[in-house]
């Protein structure tokens, strides 16, 4: 399956992204996070004629780490659940001083490893 719908979030694999970007943009979605293997779209409050997102940016331009709150939002879980996953090791993270950072690749790995349910 090339894409998965979760309420107002759509996850598209990189190989299927070119076929879906125009349709998603026309339906009011915008790219929230672009990684090497996935593009995560979120629905805007009202459909707007935004240009389709470009191909994945170069690694130096991509944001490599997310806050726990950002990762929780992308995964569609509460911040508390994200912290629980970090403490049990289910969601890899890096501590930078007092901050906890979730690498974008950790989300890719988590989404690729988990079986998905067919959503309508």
C-alpha positions in Angstrom: 0.0 0.0 0.0 1.4 3.3 -1.0 -0.5 5.6 1.3 -2.3 5.5 4.6 -5.1 7.8 5.9 -5.5 8.7 9.6 -8.2 11.4 10.0 -6.5 14.5 8.8 -3.0 13.0 8.2 -1.9 11.0 5.1 1.4 9.1 5.0 2.7 8.5 1.5 5.8 6.4 0.6 8.4 8.2 -1.4 7.9 5.9 -4.5 4.2 6.9 -4.6 4.5 10.6 -3.7 4.6 12.0 -7.3 1.3 10.3 -8.1 -0.5 11.7 -5.0 0.9 15.2 -4.5 -1.5 17.0 -6.9 -4.6 15.2 -5.6 -3.6 15.9 -1.9 -2.9 19.5 -2.6 -6.2 19.9 -4.4 -7.9 18.3 -1.3 -6.4 20.8 1.1 -3.4 18.8 2.3 0.1 20.2 2.8 3.4 18.4 3.4 4.2 18.4 7.1 7.3 16.3 7.1 9.4 15.0 4.2 11.8 12.2 4.9 13.8 9.8 2.7 11.1 7.2 2.7 7.8 9.0 3.6 6.0 12.3 3.1 3.5 13.1 5.8 0.6 15.4 4.8 -1.8 17.2 7.1 -5.1 18.7 6.1 -5.2 22.5 6.3 -8.3 24.2 7.7 -9.6 25.1 4.3 -8.4 23.8 0.9 -6.0 26.3 -0.7 -4.4 26.2 -4.2 -0.9 25.7 -2.8 1.7 24.4 -5.2 2.6 20.8 -4.7 5.6 20.2 -2.5 8.9 19.7 -4.3 10.9 16.6 -4.1 12.5 15.7 -0.8 15.0 18.4 0.1 18.7 17.7 0.4 19.6 16.1 3.7 21.4 19.2 4.9 18.1 21.2 4.5 15.8 18.7 6.2 15.0 18.9 9.8 16.6 15.8 11.3 15.2 16.0 14.8 11.7 16.6 16.1 10.5 17.5 19.5 8.5 14.9 21.4 5.3 17.0 20.8 6.0 17.2 17.1 6.6 13.5 16.8 3.4 12.7 18.8 1.4 15.0 16.5 2.8 13.2 13.4 2.1 9.8 14.9 -1.4 10.9 16.0 -0.8 10.0 19.7 -0.7 12.1 22.8 2.5 13.7 24.1 2.2 11.5 27.2 2.0 8.3 25.0 5.1 9.5 23.0 7.1 9.9 26.3 5.9 6.5 27.4 7.1 5.0 24.1 10.5 6.8 24.5 10.9 5.5 28.0 10.1 1.9 27.0 12.4 2.1 23.9 9.6 1.8 21.4 10.4 5.3 20.0 14.1 6.0 19.7 15.3 9.4 20.9 18.4 11.3 21.7 18.9 13.5 24.8 20.7 16.8 24.0 21.2 18.5 27.3 17.7 18.7 28.8 16.0 18.3 25.5 14.7 15.0 24.1 14.9 14.8 20.3 13.3 12.2 18.1 15.3 11.6 14.9 13.1 11.7 11.7 14.5 8.3 10.8 13.0 6.9 14.0 9.5 7.8 12.7 10.4 6.2 9.3 11.5 3.0 11.0 8.5 2.9 13.3 6.0 3.5 10.5 7.7 0.9 8.3 7.9 -1.8 11.0 4.4 -1.6 12.2 1.6 -3.4 10.3 -1.1 -1.0 9.3 -4.9 -1.4 9.3 -6.8 -0.6 6.2 -8.6 2.7 6.7 -11.4 4.0 4.7 
